[in-house]
C-alpha cells in the first residue's frame, strides 16, 4: 500500500479531513462540530469513532453533559497536508470556476 | 465554503487523489491506471471525467487506439498536498498500527 493510500485509508472518507481541520483550532464540542460543518449526525458519530480508533483524535472527559473532542499529536501532524489542500482549494477550488489553460 | 472544502469538492472523492498522484510521474494510459490502482473500471471512468471537467487532468490525443491522461498545471499544483499526505501516511498510516500516546 502506498503512503498516500495508507493516509487516505484513515482520512480519505468524506468529512474526515474537514473534521480534523475544524479541530486544528482546538477542542470542539460534538454539537458545535455538527453545526459548523453541517454534517449529518450519524455520519459525524461514525467519523469521530473511526478517527478516534485511528488515534487521530480523542474524546475529552465529559463536562456539563457534553462530549468534546481534541486532536492527538498524530492528528496535529495533518496540518501541513490540510494547509496545502486549503491553498490549492483557494487557488483552484470549486468557487474559482474559470477553466485553466490545459 | 472553506478553501479546504472547495478542494475536497474536486479531489475529496474516493480514488481521486490516488489517480492524481499516479499521474504525477507523467501521462498514463487508461489500462495502466486501472491495473496499477486496482480501481473498478466504472469508478475510474467517472473519476477521470470529473477530474477532467474540473481542469485537473486532460485527455491526450488517442494513439494506437488507447486513451491516455495527463495532469494539467492545476493538477500538478496538488503535489505539495499529495506529498504532505504521503509523509503523514508513512508516519501514521494504516500500516503503522501502534497507537500513539494521546
N, CA and C atoms of all chains as a GROMACS GRO file, in nm:
protein
  612
    1UNK      N    1   0.085  -0.120   0.000
    1UNK     CA    2   0.000   0.000   0.000
    1UNK      C    3   0.088   0.124   0.000
    2UNK      N    4   0.062   0.220  -0.091
    2UNK     CA    5   0.145   0.341  -0.094
    2UNK      C    6   0.118   0.425   0.031
    3UNK      N    7   0.214   0.513   0.060
    3UNK     CA    8   0.197   0.601   0.177
    3UNK      C    9   0.070   0.684   0.163
    4UNK      N   10   0.043   0.729   0.042
    4UNK     CA   11  -0.077   0.811   0.022
    4UNK      C   12  -0.202   0.728   0.050
    5UNK      N   13  -0.205   0.604   0.000
    5UNK     CA   14  -0.328   0.526   0.026
    5UNK      C   15  -0.338   0.489   0.174
    6UNK      N   16  -0.221   0.474   0.239
    6UNK     CA   17  -0.226   0.447   0.384
    6UNK      C   18  -0.289   0.566   0.456
    7UNK      N   19  -0.255   0.687   0.411
    7UNK     CA   20  -0.315   0.807   0.474
    7UNK      C   21  -0.464   0.814   0.443
    8UNK      N   22  -0.499   0.788   0.316
    8UNK     CA   23  -0.639   0.802   0.277
    8UNK      C   24  -0.727   0.693   0.339
    9UNK      N   25  -0.665   0.579   0.374
    9UNK     CA   26  -0.740   0.476   0.448
    9UNK      C   27  -0.800   0.537   0.576
   10UNK      N   28  -0.727   0.634   0.634
   10UNK     CA   29  -0.769   0.690   0.762
   10UNK      C   30  -0.847   0.821   0.744
   11UNK      N   31  -0.797   0.907   0.654
   11UNK     CA   32  -0.862   1.039   0.645
   11UNK      C   33  -0.920   1.066   0.506
   12UNK      N   34  -0.936   0.960   0.426
   12UNK     CA   35  -0.984   0.980   0.290
   12UNK      C   36  -1.136   0.981   0.278
   13UNK      N   37  -1.203   0.936   0.383
   13UNK     CA   38  -1.350   0.928   0.368
   13UNK      C   39  -1.412   1.067   0.387
   14UNK      N   40  -1.531   1.080   0.332
   14UNK     CA   41  -1.599   1.209   0.330
   14UNK      C   42  -1.607   1.268   0.471
   15UNK      N   43  -1.586   1.393   0.485
   15UNK     CA   44  -1.595   1.471   0.610
   15UNK      C   45  -1.472   1.457   0.700
   16UNK      N   46  -1.392   1.348   0.687
   16UNK     CA   47  -1.284   1.324   0.783
   16UNK      C   48  -1.188   1.443   0.792
   17UNK      N   49  -1.135   1.487   0.677
   17UNK     CA   50  -1.038   1.597   0.681
   17UNK      C   51  -1.102   1.727   0.728
   18UNK      N   52  -1.230   1.745   0.699
   18UNK     CA   53  -1.299   1.868   0.743
   18UNK      C   54  -1.314   1.869   0.895
   19UNK      N   55  -1.339   1.751   0.952
   19UNK     CA   56  -1.349   1.739   1.098
   19UNK      C   57  -1.212   1.769   1.160
   20UNK      N   58  -1.106   1.706   1.104
   20UNK     CA   59  -0.971   1.729   1.158
   20UNK      C   60  -0.935   1.877   1.147
   21UNK      N   61  -0.964   1.938   1.033
   21UNK     CA   62  -0.931   2.079   1.014
   21UNK      C   63  -1.002   2.165   1.118
   22UNK      N   64  -1.127   2.132   1.146
   22UNK     CA   65  -1.206   2.210   1.243
   22UNK      C   66  -1.146   2.199   1.383
   23UNK      N   67  -1.083   2.084   1.413
   23UNK     CA   68  -1.024   2.063   1.546
   23UNK      C   69  -0.884   2.122   1.557
   24UNK      N   70  -0.830   2.169   1.443
   24UNK     CA   71  -0.696   2.230   1.448
   24UNK      C   72  -0.698   2.356   1.536
   25UNK      N   73  -0.815   2.420   1.543
   25UNK     CA   74  -0.823   2.544   1.622
   25UNK      C   75  -0.834   2.514   1.771
   26UNK      N   76  -0.856   2.384   1.807
   26UNK     CA   77  -0.869   2.349   1.948
   26UNK      C   78  -0.989   2.257   1.965
   27UNK      N   79  -1.006   2.204   2.088
   27UNK     CA   80  -1.114   2.109   2.111
   27UNK      C   81  -1.250   2.168   2.074
   28UNK      N   82  -1.338   2.081   2.028
   28UNK     CA   83  -1.472   2.127   1.991
   28UNK      C   84  -1.575   2.033   2.052
   29UNK      N   85  -1.691   2.089   2.085
   29UNK     CA   86  -1.799   2.003   2.133
   29UNK      C   87  -1.868   1.940   2.014
   30UNK      N   88  -1.928   1.825   2.039
   30UNK     CA   89  -1.997   1.748   1.935
   30UNK      C   90  -2.097   1.837   1.862
   31UNK      N   91  -2.179   1.905   1.938
   31UNK     CA   92  -2.283   1.988   1.878
   31UNK      C   93  -2.227   2.100   1.792
   32UNK      N   94  -2.116   2.158   1.838
   32UNK     CA   95  -2.055   2.268   1.759
   32UNK      C   96  -1.998   2.213   1.629
   33UNK      N   97  -1.934   2.094   1.638
   33UNK     CA   98  -1.880   2.031   1.517
   33UNK      C   99  -1.993   2.009   1.417
   34UNK      N  100  -2.103   1.955   1.468
   34UNK     CA  101  -2.212   1.919   1.378
   34UNK      C  102  -2.271   2.044   1.314
   35UNK      N  103  -2.289   2.148   1.396
   35UNK     CA  104  -2.349   2.271   1.339
   35UNK      C  105  -2.253   2.341   1.243
   36UNK      N  106  -2.125   2.352   1.285
   36UNK     CA  107  -2.030   2.427   1.200
   36UNK      C  108  -2.008   2.358   1.065
   37UNK      N  109  -2.003   2.224   1.068
   37UNK     CA  110  -1.971   2.152   0.944
   37UNK      C  111  -2.096   2.118   0.864
   38UNK      N  112  -2.209   2.116   0.934
   38UNK     CA  113  -2.333   2.080   0.865
   38UNK      C  114  -2.333   1.933   0.825
   39UNK      N  115  -2.268   1.851   0.905
   39UNK     CA  116  -2.257   1.709   0.873
   39UNK      C  117  -2.372   1.635   0.941
   40UNK      N  118  -2.434   1.539   0.871
   40UNK     CA  119  -2.542   1.462   0.933
   40UNK      C  120  -2.493   1.391   1.060
   41UNK      N  121  -2.576   1.385   1.162
   41UNK     CA  122  -2.528   1.339   1.293
   41UNK      C  123  -2.476   1.195   1.291
   42UNK      N  124  -2.544   1.106   1.216
   42UNK     CA  125  -2.497   0.967   1.216
   42UNK      C  126  -2.359   0.958   1.150
   43UNK      N  127  -2.339   1.043   1.046
   43UNK     CA  128  -2.210   1.045   0.976
   43UNK      C  129  -2.102   1.098   1.070
   44UNK      N  130  -2.133   1.204   1.143
   44UNK     CA  131  -2.035   1.263   1.235
   44UNK      C  132  -1.994   1.162   1.340
   45UNK      N  133  -2.093   1.092   1.397
   45UNK     CA  134  -2.064   0.993   1.501
   45UNK      C  135  -1.971   0.884   1.447
   46UNK      N  136  -2.000   0.839   1.324
   46UNK     CA  137  -1.917   0.734   1.261
   46UNK      C  138  -1.775   0.783   1.238
   47UNK      N  139  -1.764   0.900   1.182
   47UNK     CA  140  -1.629   0.952   1.151
   47UNK      C  141  -1.550   0.976   1.280
   48UNK      N  142  -1.613   1.028   1.383
   48UNK     CA  143  -1.541   1.053   1.508
   48UNK      C  144  -1.491   0.921   1.567
   49UNK      N  145  -1.576   0.818   1.559
   49UNK     CA  146  -1.535   0.686   1.611
   49UNK      C  147  -1.415   0.634   1.532
   50UNK      N  148  -1.421   0.645   1.398
   50UNK     CA  149  -1.312   0.595   1.312
   50UNK      C  150  -1.183   0.671   1.342
   51UNK      N  151  -1.193   0.804   1.352
   51UNK     CA  152  -1.074   0.887   1.372
   51UNK      C  153  -1.017   0.866   1.513
   52UNK      N  154  -1.108   0.836   1.607
   52UNK     CA  155  -1.061   0.808   1.743
   52UNK      C  156  -0.985   0.676   1.745
   53UNK      N  157  -1.040   0.576   1.679
   53UNK     CA  158  -0.973   0.444   1.683
   53UNK      C  159  -0.843   0.446   1.602
   54UNK      N  160  -0.831   0.543   1.510
   54UNK     CA  161  -0.706   0.554   1.433
   54UNK      C  162  -0.605   0.642   1.507
   55UNK      N  163  -0.644   0.691   1.624
   55UNK     CA  164  -0.551   0.771   1.705
   55UNK      C  165  -0.533   0.913   1.654
   56UNK      N  166  -0.626   0.961   1.574
   56UNK     CA  167  -0.616   1.097   1.518
   56UNK      C  168  -0.677   1.199   1.614
   57UNK      N  169  -0.781   1.157   1.684
   57UNK     CA  170  -0.841   1.247   1.783
   57UNK      C  171  -0.879   1.166   1.906
   58UNK      N  172  -0.912   1.239   2.014
   58UNK     CA  173  -0.952   1.168   2.135
   58UNK      C  174  -1.072   1.242   2.196
   59UNK      N  175  -1.145   1.166   2.272
   59UNK     CA  176  -1.263   1.219   2.338
   59UNK      C  177  -1.218   1.283   2.468
   60UNK      N  178  -1.267   1.399   2.498
   60UNK     CA  179  -1.231   1.464   2.624
   60UNK      C  180  -1.331   1.421   2.730
   61UNK      N  181  -1.287   1.422   2.856
   61UNK     CA  182  -1.381   1.387   2.962
   61UNK      C  183  -1.505   1.477   2.953
   62UNK      N  184  -1.618   1.418   2.985
   62UNK     CA  185  -1.746   1.488   2.975
   62UNK      C  186  -1.751   1.606   3.072
   63UNK      N  187  -1.799   1.719   3.023
   63UNK     CA  188  -1.822   1.833   3.114
   63UNK      C  189  -1.958   1.890   3.080
   64UNK      N  190  -2.033   1.920   3.182
   64UNK     CA  191  -2.170   1.974   3.165
   64UNK      C  192  -2.245   1.888   3.065
   65UNK      N  193  -2.222   1.756   3.077
   65UNK     CA  194  -2.301   1.662   2.999
   65UNK      C  195  -2.282   1.679   2.847
   66UNK      N  196  -2.166   1.738   2.804
   66UNK     CA  197  -2.145   1.748   2.658
   66UNK      C  198  -2.013   1.680   2.623
   67UNK      N  199  -2.014   1.608   2.512
   67UNK     CA  200  -1.894   1.539   2.465
   67UNK      C  201  -1.809   1.638   2.385
   68UNK      N  202  -1.678   1.632   2.403
   68UNK     CA  203  -1.590   1.718   2.324
   68UNK      C  204  -1.474   1.634   2.272
   69UNK      N  205  -1.414   1.686   2.167
   69UNK     CA  206  -1.308   1.610   2.101
   69UNK      C  207  -1.187   1.700   2.077
   70UNK      N  208  -1.068   1.638   2.079
   70UNK     CA  209  -0.946   1.714   2.052
   70UNK      C  210  -0.853   1.629   1.967
   71UNK      N  211  -0.768   1.693   1.889
   71UNK     CA  212  -0.672   1.620   1.809
   71UNK      C  213  -0.561   1.566   1.897
   72UNK      N  214  -0.510   1.451   1.861
   72UNK     CA  215  -0.388   1.398   1.922
   72UNK      C  216  -0.270   1.458   1.845
   73UNK      N  217  -0.150   1.422   1.890
   73UNK     CA  218  -0.030   1.469   1.818
   73UNK      C  219  -0.034   1.417   1.673
   74UNK      N  220  -0.080   1.291   1.660
   74UNK     CA  221  -0.091   1.230   1.526
   74UNK      C  222  -0.185   1.314   1.438
   75UNK      N  223  -0.296   1.356   1.499
   75UNK     CA  224  -0.393   1.440   1.426
   75UNK      C  225  -0.332   1.574   1.388
   76UNK      N  226  -0.260   1.636   1.482
   76UNK     CA  227  -0.197   1.764   1.454
   76UNK      C  228  -0.099   1.750   1.337
   77UNK      N  229  -0.044   1.630   1.319
   77UNK     CA  230   0.052   1.606   1.211
   77UNK      C  231  -0.007   1.622   1.072
   78UNK      N  232  -0.141   1.633   1.066
   78UNK     CA  233  -0.207   1.651   0.935
   78UNK      C  234  -0.210   1.798   0.893
   79UNK      N  235  -0.163   1.885   0.978
   79UNK     CA  236  -0.171   2.028   0.946
   79UNK      C  237  -0.104   2.063   0.811
   80UNK      N  238   0.018   2.016   0.783
   80UNK     CA  239   0.077   2.052   0.654
   80UNK      C  240  -0.008   2.009   0.534
   81UNK      N  241  -0.066   1.890   0.544
   81UNK     CA  242  -0.148   1.841   0.432
   81UNK      C  243  -0.276   1.924   0.419
   82UNK      N  244  -0.337   1.956   0.533
   82UNK     CA  245  -0.461   2.035   0.531
   82UNK      C  246  -0.433   2.177   0.480
   83UNK      N  247  -0.321   2.234   0.524
   83UNK     CA  248  -0.285   2.368   0.475
   83UNK      C  249  -0.259   2.366   0.324
   84UNK      N  250  -0.190   2.262   0.278
   84UNK     CA  251  -0.158   2.254   0.134
   84UNK      C  252  -0.286   2.237   0.051
   85UNK      N  253  -0.377   2.151   0.099
   85UNK     CA  254  -0.505   2.133   0.027
   85UNK      C  255  -0.584   2.264   0.028
   86UNK      N  256  -0.579   2.335   0.142
   86UNK     CA  257  -0.650   2.463   0.152
   86UNK      C  258  -0.597   2.564   0.053
   87UNK      N  259  -0.463   2.570   0.041
   87UNK     CA  260  -0.403   2.664  -0.056
   87UNK      C  261  -0.447   2.628  -0.198
   88UNK      N  262  -0.447   2.497  -0.226
   88UNK     CA  263  -0.488   2.454  -0.361
   88UNK      C  264  -0.636   2.489  -0.382
   89UNK      N  265  -0.716   2.466  -0.280
   89UNK     CA  266  -0.859   2.497  -0.290
   89UNK      C  267  -0.883   2.646  -0.314
   90UNK      N  268  -0.804   2.728  -0.248
   90UNK     CA  269  -0.820   2.874  -0.263
   90UNK      C  270  -0.788   2.915  -0.407
   91UNK      N  271  -0.688   2.849  -0.464
   91UNK     CA  272  -0.644   2.888  -0.600
   91UNK      C  273  -0.725   2.817  -0.707
   92UNK      N  274  -0.775   2.699  -0.677
   92UNK     CA  275  -0.836   2.617  -0.783
   92UNK      C  276  -0.973   2.563  -0.749
   93UNK      N  277  -1.022   2.588  -0.629
   93UNK     CA  278  -1.137   2.516  -0.579
   93UNK      C  279  -1.262   2.542  -0.659
   94UNK      N  280  -1.369   2.476  -0.615
   94UNK     CA  281  -1.497   2.477  -0.685
   94UNK      C  282  -1.543   2.620  -0.709
   95UNK      N  283  -1.505   2.715  -0.619
   95UNK     CA  284  -1.555   2.852  -0.635
   95UNK      C  285  -1.490   2.919  -0.754
   96UNK      N  286  -1.363   2.882  -0.782
   96UNK     CA  287  -1.292   2.952  -0.890
   96UNK      C  288  -1.321   2.876  -1.020
   97UNK      N  289  -1.432   2.905  -1.086
   97UNK     CA  290  -1.475   2.810  -1.192
   97UNK      C  291  -1.420   2.843  -1.329
   98UNK      N  292  -1.329   2.941  -1.338
   98UNK     CA  293  -1.280   2.958  -1.476
   98UNK      C  294  -1.187   2.840  -1.507
   99UNK      N  295  -1.197   2.784  -1.628
   99UNK     CA  296  -1.119   2.666  -1.664
   99UNK      C  297  -0.975   2.712  -1.690
  100UNK      N  298  -0.878   2.650  -1.632
  100UNK     CA  299  -0.738   2.688  -1.654
  100UNK      C  300  -0.695   2.651  -1.796
  101UNK      N  301  -0.585   2.708  -1.840
  101UNK     CA  302  -0.529   2.664  -1.970
  101UNK      C  303  -0.484   2.520  -1.954
  102UNK      N  304  -0.513   2.430  -2.052
  102UNK     CA  305  -0.467   2.290  -2.037
  102UNK      C  306  -0.313   2.285  -2.035
  103UNK      N  307  -1.807   2.851   0.163
  103UNK     CA  308  -1.735   2.723   0.158
  103UNK      C  309  -1.588   2.749   0.191
  104UNK      N  310  -1.529   2.670   0.285
  104UNK     CA  311  -1.388   2.691   0.320
  104UNK      C  312  -1.300   2.646   0.203
  105UNK      N  313  -1.176   2.696   0.203
  105UNK     CA  314  -1.082   2.657   0.097
  105UNK      C  315  -1.063   2.504   0.095
  106UNK      N  316  -1.058   2.446   0.214
  106UNK     CA  317  -1.039   2.300   0.220
  106UNK      C  318  -1.160   2.229   0.159
  107UNK      N  319  -1.282   2.275   0.191
  107UNK     CA  320  -1.397   2.203   0.132
  107UNK      C  321  -1.405   2.229  -0.017
  108UNK      N  322  -1.358   2.348  -0.060
  108UNK     CA  323  -1.355   2.374  -0.205
  108UNK      C  324  -1.261   2.274  -0.274
  109UNK      N  325  -1.149   2.244  -0.208
  109UNK     CA  326  -1.054   2.146  -0.265
  109UNK      C  327  -1.117   2.007  -0.264
  110UNK      N  328  -1.179   1.973  -0.151
  110UNK     CA  329  -1.233   1.837  -0.138
  110UNK      C  330  -1.353   1.814  -0.229
  111UNK      N  331  -1.422   1.924  -0.266
  111UNK     CA  332  -1.531   1.912  -0.365
  111UNK      C  333  -1.476   1.846  -0.493
  112UNK      N  334  -1.349   1.876  -0.523
  112UNK     CA  335  -1.291   1.831  -0.650
  112UNK      C  336  -1.211   1.701  -0.633
  113UNK      N  337  -1.130   1.695  -0.525
  113UNK     CA  338  -1.041   1.578  -0.511
  113UNK      C  339  -1.070   1.499  -0.385
  114UNK      N  340  -1.185   1.521  -0.323
  114UNK     CA  341  -1.214   1.453  -0.197
  114UNK      C  342  -1.277   1.316  -0.215
  115UNK      N  343  -1.326   1.289  -0.335
  115UNK     CA  344  -1.396   1.160  -0.351
  115UNK      C  345  -1.295   1.046  -0.365
  116UNK      N  346  -1.345   0.927  -0.334
  116UNK     CA  347  -1.258   0.809  -0.328
  116UNK      C  348  -1.181   0.794  -0.460
  117UNK      N  349  -1.060   0.759  -0.454
  117UNK     CA  350  -0.970   0.732  -0.567
  117UNK      C  351  -0.913   0.858  -0.632
  118UNK      N  352  -0.979   0.976  -0.617
  118UNK     CA  353  -0.938   1.094  -0.693
  118UNK      C  354  -0.791   1.129  -0.668
  119UNK      N  355  -0.752   1.141  -0.540
  119UNK     CA  356  -0.613   1.180  -0.511
  119UNK      C  357  -0.514   1.072  -0.554
  120UNK      N  358  -0.557   0.946  -0.549
  120UNK     CA  359  -0.467   0.836  -0.591
  120UNK      C  360  -0.444   0.843  -0.741
  121UNK      N  361  -0.548   0.878  -0.817
  121UNK     CA  362  -0.534   0.893  -0.962
  121UNK      C  363  -0.439   1.010  -0.992
  122UNK      N  364  -0.461   1.123  -0.923
  122UNK     CA  365  -0.375   1.240  -0.947
  122UNK      C  366  -0.230   1.206  -0.911
  123UNK      N  367  -0.211   1.138  -0.799
  123UNK     CA  368  -0.074   1.103  -0.756
  123UNK      C  369  -0.008   1.015  -0.862
  124UNK      N  370  -0.084   0.921  -0.917
  124UNK     CA  371  -0.030   0.829  -1.017
  124UNK      C  372   0.013   0.905  -1.143
  125UNK      N  373  -0.057   1.015  -1.174
  125UNK     CA  374  -0.024   1.093  -1.295
  125UNK      C  375   0.088   1.192  -1.270
  126UNK      N  376   0.132   1.205  -1.144
  126UNK     CA  377   0.241   1.299  -1.114
  126UNK      C  378   0.369   1.252  -1.185
  127UNK      N  379   0.379   1.121  -1.206
  127UNK     CA  380   0.501   1.068  -1.270
  127UNK      C  381   0.499   1.090  -1.421
  128UNK      N  382   0.382   1.132  -1.475
  128UNK     CA  383   0.373   1.152  -1.620
  128UNK      C  384   0.245   1.090  -1.671
  129UNK      N  385   0.214   1.113  -1.801
  129UNK     CA  386   0.088   1.062  -1.858
  129UNK      C  387   0.079   0.910  -1.840
  130UNK      N  388  -0.044   0.864  -1.823
  130UNK     CA  389  -0.067   0.721  -1.808
  130UNK      C  390  -0.182   0.679  -1.899
  131UNK      N  391  -0.173   0.556  -1.948
  131UNK     CA  392  -0.285   0.503  -2.026
  131UNK      C  393  -0.394   0.455  -1.931
  132UNK      N  394  -0.516   0.457  -1.982
  132UNK     CA  395  -0.633   0.417  -1.903
  132UNK      C  396  -0.609   0.279  -1.840
  133UNK      N  397  -0.567   0.185  -1.921
  133UNK     CA  398  -0.549   0.048  -1.874
  133UNK      C  399  -0.443   0.038  -1.765
  134UNK      N  400  -0.336   0.117  -1.779
  134UNK     CA  401  -0.229   0.113  -1.677
  134UNK      C  402  -0.280   0.172  -1.545
  135UNK      N  403  -0.356   0.282  -1.558
  135UNK     CA  404  -0.413   0.343  -1.437
  135UNK      C  405  -0.499   0.240  -1.364
  136UNK      N  406  -0.583   0.175  -1.443
  136UNK     CA  407  -0.677   0.081  -1.380
  136UNK      C  408  -0.603  -0.035  -1.314
  137UNK      N  409  -0.502  -0.088  -1.385
  137UNK     CA  410  -0.429  -0.202  -1.328
  137UNK      C  411  -0.346  -0.158  -1.206
  138UNK      N  412  -0.274  -0.046  -1.220
  138UNK     CA  413  -0.186  -0.004  -1.110
  138UNK      C  414  -0.264   0.028  -0.984
  139UNK      N  415  -0.380   0.094  -1.001
  139UNK     CA  416  -0.455   0.138  -0.883
  139UNK      C  417  -0.553   0.032  -0.834
  140UNK      N  418  -0.588  -0.059  -0.923
  140UNK     CA  419  -0.686  -0.161  -0.886
  140UNK      C  420  -0.824  -0.102  -0.865
  141UNK      N  421  -0.854   0.003  -0.939
  141UNK     CA  422  -0.983   0.072  -0.925
  141UNK      C  423  -1.082   0.011  -1.022
  142UNK      N  424  -1.207  -0.012  -0.977
  142UNK     CA  425  -1.308  -0.066  -1.068
  142UNK      C  426  -1.325   0.026  -1.190
  143UNK      N  427  -1.345  -0.034  -1.308
  143UNK     CA  428  -1.340   0.045  -1.430
  143UNK      C  429  -1.448   0.154  -1.436
  144UNK      N  430  -1.569   0.125  -1.387
  144UNK     CA  431  -1.672   0.228  -1.395
  144UNK      C  432  -1.637   0.346  -1.304
  145UNK      N  433  -1.575   0.314  -1.189
  145UNK     CA  434  -1.533   0.420  -1.095
  145UNK      C  435  -1.422   0.504  -1.159
  146UNK      N  436  -1.326   0.437  -1.224
  146UNK     CA  437  -1.216   0.510  -1.287
  146UNK      C  438  -1.268   0.605  -1.394
  147UNK      N  439  -1.359   0.554  -1.476
  147UNK     CA  440  -1.415   0.637  -1.584
  147UNK      C  441  -1.484   0.761  -1.525
  148UNK      N  442  -1.560   0.740  -1.418
  148UNK     CA  443  -1.632   0.852  -1.355
  148UNK      C  444  -1.534   0.955  -1.299
  149UNK      N  445  -1.435   0.906  -1.223
  149UNK     CA  446  -1.339   0.999  -1.161
  149UNK      C  447  -1.261   1.075  -1.267
  150UNK      N  448  -1.220   1.008  -1.377
  150UNK     CA  449  -1.143   1.076  -1.482
  150UNK      C  450  -1.228   1.185  -1.545
  151UNK      N  451  -1.358   1.156  -1.568
  151UNK     CA  452  -1.448   1.257  -1.625
  151UNK      C  453  -1.459   1.377  -1.531
  152UNK      N  454  -1.478   1.349  -1.400
  152UNK     CA  455  -1.494   1.457  -1.302
  152UNK      C  456  -1.366   1.543  -1.296
  153UNK      N  457  -1.250   1.475  -1.290
  153UNK     CA  458  -1.123   1.547  -1.278
  153UNK      C  459  -1.092   1.624  -1.406
  154UNK      N  460  -1.137   1.570  -1.519
  154UNK     CA  461  -1.116   1.640  -1.647
  154UNK      C  462  -1.202   1.766  -1.650
  155UNK      N  463  -1.327   1.753  -1.608
  155UNK     CA  464  -1.415   1.871  -1.615
  155UNK      C  465  -1.375   1.975  -1.510
  156UNK      N  466  -1.301   1.932  -1.406
  156UNK     CA  467  -1.254   2.029  -1.306
  156UNK      C  468  -1.120   2.090  -1.346
  157UNK      N  469  -1.070   2.048  -1.462
  157UNK     CA  470  -0.946   2.105  -1.513
  157UNK      C  471  -0.821   2.052  -1.443
  158UNK      N  472  -0.833   1.936  -1.377
  158UNK     CA  473  -0.719   1.879  -1.304
  158UNK      C  474  -0.635   1.792  -1.397
  159UNK      N  475  -0.703   1.726  -1.491
  159UNK     CA  476  -0.627   1.646  -1.588
  159UNK      C  477  -0.691   1.664  -1.726
  160UNK      N  478  -0.619   1.617  -1.827
  160UNK     CA  479  -0.676   1.626  -1.962
  160UNK      C  480  -0.647   1.496  -2.037
  161UNK      N  481  -0.732   1.475  -2.135
  161UNK     CA  482  -0.720   1.354  -2.215
  161UNK      C  483  -0.618   1.381  -2.325
  162UNK      N  484  -0.530   1.289  -2.350
  162UNK     CA  485  -0.432   1.308  -2.458
  162UNK      C  486  -0.491   1.251  -2.586
  163UNK      N  487  -0.447   1.307  -2.699
  163UNK     CA  488  -0.498   1.251  -2.825
  163UNK      C  489  -0.471   1.101  -2.830
  164UNK      N  490  -0.566   1.030  -2.889
  164UNK     CA  491  -0.561   0.884  -2.899
  164UNK      C  492  -0.439   0.839  -2.980
  165UNK      N  493  -0.367   0.740  -2.928
  165UNK     CA  494  -0.258   0.681  -3.007
  165UNK      C  495  -0.271   0.530  -2.994
  166UNK      N  496  -0.256   0.463  -3.104
  166UNK     CA  497  -0.270   0.315  -3.108
  166UNK      C  498  -0.397   0.275  -3.035
  167UNK      N  499  -0.502   0.354  -3.059
  167UNK     CA  500  -0.633   0.317  -3.008
  167UNK      C  501  -0.638   0.307  -2.854
  168UNK      N  502  -0.545   0.378  -2.784
  168UNK     CA  503  -0.555   0.374  -2.636
  168UNK      C  504  -0.568   0.517  -2.584
  169UNK      N  505  -0.654   0.534  -2.484
  169UNK     CA  506  -0.673   0.665  -2.423
  169UNK      C  507  -0.565   0.687  -2.315
  170UNK      N  508  -0.512   0.807  -2.310
  170UNK     CA  509  -0.414   0.839  -2.205
  170UNK      C  510  -0.451   0.972  -2.141
  171UNK      N  511  -0.400   0.992  -2.021
  171UNK     CA  512  -0.437   1.111  -1.944
  171UNK      C  513  -0.312   1.175  -1.886
  172UNK      N  514  -0.316   1.307  -1.874
  172UNK     CA  515  -0.202   1.380  -1.815
  172UNK      C  516  -0.256   1.489  -1.724
  173UNK      N  517  -0.180   1.525  -1.623
  173UNK     CA  518  -0.220   1.634  -1.534
  173UNK      C  519  -0.206   1.768  -1.606
  174UNK      N  520  -0.295   1.859  -1.575
  174UNK     CA  521  -0.278   1.998  -1.617
  174UNK      C  522  -0.191   2.068  -1.513
  175UNK      N  523  -0.163   2.194  -1.536
  175UNK     CA  524  -0.087   2.272  -1.436
  175UNK      C  525  -0.163   2.274  -1.303
  176UNK      N  526  -0.296   2.286  -1.314
  176UNK     CA  527  -0.380   2.288  -1.194
  176UNK      C  528  -0.363   2.157  -1.117
  177UNK      N  529  -0.358   2.046  -1.194
  177UNK     CA  530  -0.340   1.915  -1.131
  177UNK      C  531  -0.203   1.904  -1.066
  178UNK      N  532  -0.100   1.953  -1.135
  178UNK     CA  533   0.036   1.949  -1.078
  178UNK      C  534   0.041   2.027  -0.947
  179UNK      N  535  -0.046   2.127  -0.934
  179UNK     CA  536  -0.048   2.211  -0.813
  179UNK      C  537  -0.086   2.134  -0.688
  180UNK      N  538  -0.133   2.009  -0.706
  180UNK     CA  539  -0.169   1.926  -0.590
  180UNK      C  540  -0.049   1.852  -0.532
  181UNK      N  541   0.066   1.866  -0.596
  181UNK     CA  542   0.183   1.791  -0.548
  181UNK      C  543   0.215   1.818  -0.400
  182UNK      N  544   0.219   1.944  -0.354
  182UNK     CA  545   0.250   1.966  -0.212
  182UNK      C  546   0.154   1.894  -0.118
  183UNK      N  547   0.025   1.896  -0.153
  183UNK     CA  548  -0.075   1.832  -0.066
  183UNK      C  549  -0.056   1.680  -0.068
  184UNK      N  550  -0.031   1.625  -0.187
  184UNK     CA  551  -0.013   1.480  -0.200
  184UNK      C  552   0.116   1.436  -0.128
  185UNK      N  553   0.221   1.516  -0.142
  185UNK     CA  554   0.346   1.481  -0.071
  185UNK      C  555   0.325   1.486   0.081
  186UNK      N  556   0.254   1.589   0.127
  186UNK     CA  557   0.231   1.604   0.273
  186UNK      C  558   0.146   1.488   0.325
  187UNK      N  559   0.042   1.451   0.250
  187UNK     CA  560  -0.041   1.337   0.293
  187UNK      C  561   0.041   1.208   0.293
  188UNK      N  562   0.130   1.195   0.191
  188UNK     CA  563   0.215   1.076   0.185
  188UNK      C  564   0.309   1.068   0.304
  189UNK      N  565   0.366   1.182   0.341
  189UNK     CA  566   0.457   1.182   0.459
  189UNK      C  567   0.379   1.142   0.584
  190UNK      N  568   0.256   1.196   0.596
  190UNK     CA  569   0.175   1.162   0.714
  190UNK      C  570   0.140   1.013   0.712
  191UNK      N  571   0.108   0.963   0.592
  191UNK     CA  572   0.073   0.821   0.579
  191UNK      C  573   0.190   0.732   0.615
  192UNK      N  574   0.310   0.774   0.577
  192UNK     CA  575   0.430   0.693   0.606
  192UNK      C  576   0.451   0.686   0.758
  193UNK      N  577   0.423   0.798   0.825
  193UNK     CA  578   0.449   0.803   0.970
  193UNK      C  579   0.332   0.748   1.051
  194UNK      N  580   0.212   0.760   0.997
  194UNK     CA  581   0.092   0.730   1.078
  194UNK      C  582  -0.006   0.637   1.012
  195UNK      N  583   0.020   0.596   0.888
  195UNK     CA  584  -0.081   0.531   0.808
  195UNK      C  585  -0.125   0.399   0.866
  196UNK      N  586  -0.221   0.338   0.794
  196UNK     CA  587  -0.287   0.215   0.839
  196UNK      C  588  -0.184   0.108   0.871
  197UNK      N  589  -0.066   0.111   0.804
  197UNK     CA  590   0.032   0.005   0.827
  197UNK      C  591   0.096   0.018   0.964
  198UNK      N  592   0.108   0.144   1.011
  198UNK     CA  593   0.179   0.164   1.138
  198UNK      C  594   0.075   0.156   1.250
  199UNK      N  595   0.042   0.035   1.298
  199UNK     CA  596  -0.080   0.029   1.380
  199UNK      C  597  -0.056   0.046   1.529
  200UNK      N  598   0.068   0.085   1.566
  200UNK     CA  599   0.078   0.105   1.712
  200UNK      C  600   0.005   0.237   1.745
  201UNK      N  601  -0.071   0.238   1.855
  201UNK     CA  602  -0.150   0.356   1.891
  201UNK      C  603  -0.056   0.460   1.950
  202UNK      N  604  -0.058   0.581   1.905
  202UNK     CA  605   0.029   0.687   1.959
  202UNK      C  606  -0.015   0.725   2.101
  203UNK      N  607   0.074   0.793   2.171
  203UNK     CA  608   0.035   0.845   2.304
  203UNK      C  609  -0.075   0.950   2.281
  204UNK      N  610  -0.184   0.950   2.364
  204UNK     CA  611  -0.288   1.053   2.339
  204UNK      C  612  -0.230   1.192   2.364
   0.00000   0.00000   0.00000
